[in-house]
């Protein structure tokens, strides 16, 4: 298991100091600089402000550490896209022979948007132009990116056999490799602070168009059925997008371990579900969250029984 980087926000530290009787839960996500870490911190504050729970955000170098932590009970909740936890729980794809049976869904948030980014002055204008270019590979700490990347390449009619592979560890390391010129593109979440940082460092970024082929979305779905395209509109916190642009999307969930008590699951998801305004105040991407879709059926990963009960009681299932 990867070593965790433990990130405790000031509200968490204050709460721990004055609320020793409150239950503390571990919320596993990616390391600082990623969109997931920024949003997990917002969710943690909202849950603490609107429940009796205290939330400790724990950053990991990749999906493997996050999933292992929740499956083993080292952490209680997680923030990831639906694809990797679903396949881990079922022992599919890269998790074959290494299933993580204790994972469940607690709440579905919204479509998590991802993209390929190149330098603003790069000659690469489409995914098809990546043939022969230096592209990050292997992703030893963050294996979920392998599937994301393969699906995006497929959308443009390219495979990893068409590019020059450059081994990397995770999205943070790959973005630094891009900045130093080792690779010709990097893959990251739309709206992540790291993307803004890299844009400033290299003189600007440009997102690669993804829906050039008439069957681009179908090509992605053949890699993982949960993928779809959604539109990103230009915004001050999003680098490299100057017009409405379609990007790779997959549902973003709060997952939970089967070991977590029903009342804790209920408190956590109720605080999130009923406080969209506070979420949006913490990060603009939560504008995409539609509370009425919180109990959306996920075909390859079941809900925790307490969450299933809550969504049925609220009429969302």
N, C-alpha and C positions, 0 to 999 in steps of 0.2 A: 504494500500500500504506500502511496506517496505521502510524504510528510506534509502536514497541514501548516498553512500560514494563518495564524489566528488573528482576526481583525476585530477588535472590540471598539465600537463607536463610543463617543462620550456619553450619549444617553444610556447606553448599556452599562457603562462603568458606574454612572450615577445610580442607576436603578439597582445594580448589584450591591452597592454600598448601603442603600437605605431600604432595600426590600428583600432581605435575606429569606423571608418566608415564601416569596414568589417562586414558582417553578421556572427554571431556566432550560430552554431547549436549544439545541445546536442546529444551525441553518447552514448547510453546506453549499458552496458555490465556487466559482472560479476566483482567481487571484485578483488583487487590485489592478485597475487599469482596464478591466473588461467591463462590458455593459452589464453582465450578470452580477458582478460584485456590486456595482453602483446601485442596481435595482434591488438586490437582496438587502442592502443597507436601508433603502427606503422602506421596503416591506417590513423589515425588523422594527423600525421606529414606529410604523403605523400599528403593528400588532402590539407593541409595548404600550402605546398611547391609548389603545382601545380594548385591552384585555388585561388579565392578571398575569400573563406570561412575560418572561424576560427572554430575549432572543440574542444569542451569541452567533454572529456571522463568522463562518470559518472558510477561509479561502484555500483552494487547492490548485495545484499546477495543471490539472486536467480533469476530464470527466471520470476517469478510472477511480481517482481518489474520492471524488464526490459520491459515486455510486457505491463503492466499497464501504464508505463511512456509514451511509444510511442503511445499507443491507446488513451490516454487522452491528448496528445500534450505537456506533461511536457518535453519529449525528442523528438527528430526528427528521428534519425536513431537508429538501433540496430544491434548487432552482436550475432547471435545464429545459431543453426542448424535449418533446415527447419521444422522439425517435430512439435515443440511446437508452433511457430507462426501460422502454418497452422491449427493446431487443435484449437488453441485459437480463431482465426478468424472465424472458422466454428462452435465453441461451441461444440467440440467433446471431448471425453475421459474425462480427469479431468476438462475440461472447460465447460462441459455440464451445461446449465443454466446460464453461465457466459461468454458469447461470447465477443470477442474483435474485433468488425467489422472494425476497422480503420487501420488494419495492411495490408501491401503490401510488395512484394519483390522489391528491387532496383537492386541487383546484386547477382549472384551466384558465390561463390569463388571456393571451392574445397571440396573434401570429408573430413569431420571432423572425426578423428580417436579417438576411446575410447577403454579402456581395463580394465580388472580386474588385480590388482597387489597383490602379496603376498610376504612375506619375502623370501629371497633367500633360506633359509634353511627350509622353510615350508614343511610339509608332503603333503600339497595339490598340486596335480600335474595336475588336470583338473577341469573343472566346475562341473563335476559329483561328485568330491571329496568334494564339499562344503556342501553336505548333513550333517545336524547336526552341522555345523559350525556357528559362530557368524557373521552375515551379516547386514550391515546398512539398515535401513528401514525408512519409513514415509516421510522424506525429506520435512519438512514443508515449507522451503523457496525456495526449488529448485525442484518443482514437476516433471519437465521433466525427472529427473534421475530415477523416478519410472518406466517409460516406458523403458528407456535405460537398466536398471538393469533387469527388467522382461524379456526383449528380449534376453539379454545375458544368463541369466539362462536357458531360453527355448532352446537356441542353444545347451546347454549341457545336456538337458533332466531333468532339475531341476526347481522347482517353489519355491516361497517364503514359501509355506507350508512345504517344506523339510528342512528349515534352522531355526536357532534361530535368531529372529529379534531383532535388537538393534536400537532404534529410534535415528535419527540424524536430522540435520538442512539443511546442504548443503555439497558440496564436500570438502570444506576447513575443516569444523568441522569433517567430517568423516575421513579425512586423519590424523587429530590429534588424533582421537580415535584409529585409526590403530597404530599410532606411540606409543601410551600408552598401547597397548595390549588389548583394549576393544573389537576389532573386528578382524577377521581373514583375511580380504581382504579390499581393498578400490578400488573405481571406479574413474578414472580420465582420462583427455585427454592425448593422447600420445604427448610427447614433452613439457609438461607444466613444468614451473620452480618448482612447488610444488612437483612434482614427484621426481625430482633430490634431492630436500631438504630432502624428506622422505627417499629416498634410502641411503643418507649419514648418516641419523640419526639412521637407523635400521640395518646397515651393509650390505645393498644391497637388491634389489628387483628382482622379476621374474614375467614376464607376464604369465597369464594362457592361454594355447592354447584353441582356440575357435571353430575350425572347425573339431573337432574329429569325430562327427557323420556325416554320408553321407548327411543328410538333415539339417545340422545346419543352413545354411543360410535361407532355407525355413522356419524353425522354427522361426527365427527372423522376417522374413517378415510377418508372420501371426500376429505378435504383432504390427508392423508398416511397411507398404509396402515400405517406403523409405530406410530402412536399407539394407546394403550390406556389404560384406567383401572386404577389400583392404589390400595390403601388406605393412608392415613397414620394412625398412631395418635398420640395426644397424647404429647408428650415435652418435657422442660424446655428443649431447644434449639430448639423449633418454636413460633413465635408464631402466634396466631390459630386454633389447632385445639384444641377441647376435647372432641372425640369422634371415633371412627373416621370418616374422611372419604375419599371417592374423589376423586382428582385426576388431571390429565393426566399421562401417562407415556410415555417413549420411551427405548429402550436407550441407555445411556451407554457410550461406547467410548474406548479408547486407540487413536488412529490413528497412522499412520507413513508417511513418504515412501518412494517406491520407491528413492531413492538410498541409504537406510540399509543398511549391510552386514548380512548374515544373522546373524553372530555377535553383533552389537549388539542386533538385534531379539530374538534368543533370550535373551540375558542379561536384558534389560529385562523381558520378559514372564514369564520364569521367576521373577524376584525378586518380581513382583507376585502371580503365581499361587500361589506356595508360602508366602506370608507374610500371610495374612488377619489373623491376630492382631495383627500390627504395624500393619496398616492401620486396624483398629478402634480400637487405642489412640490413633491419630492423629486420627480423626474417627468419631463414632458412625454416620454414614450408611453406612459400609463394612460394618456388620452385614448390610446387604441383599445384599452380594456373595456369590454362590455360586460358588466356584472351579470346580465341575463344569460350569458353563455358560460358562466363559471362551472356549471355541471355538465358541460358538453361531453358526450360519450366518446371515449377514446378506444377504438376497436382492438388495439393490441396491448392495453394495460388497464387493469381494473382499478376502480376507486377503493380506497380504504372504507371499510364498512360504516364508520362514523360519518365520513364525507358523503357516501352514497345516501345515507339516511337524511343528512342535512339538506342535500340538493333535492331529494324527494319532498321533504317537508316544505321547502321554499317554492315548490312548483317548477323547479328548473330541470327536472328529469322526468 
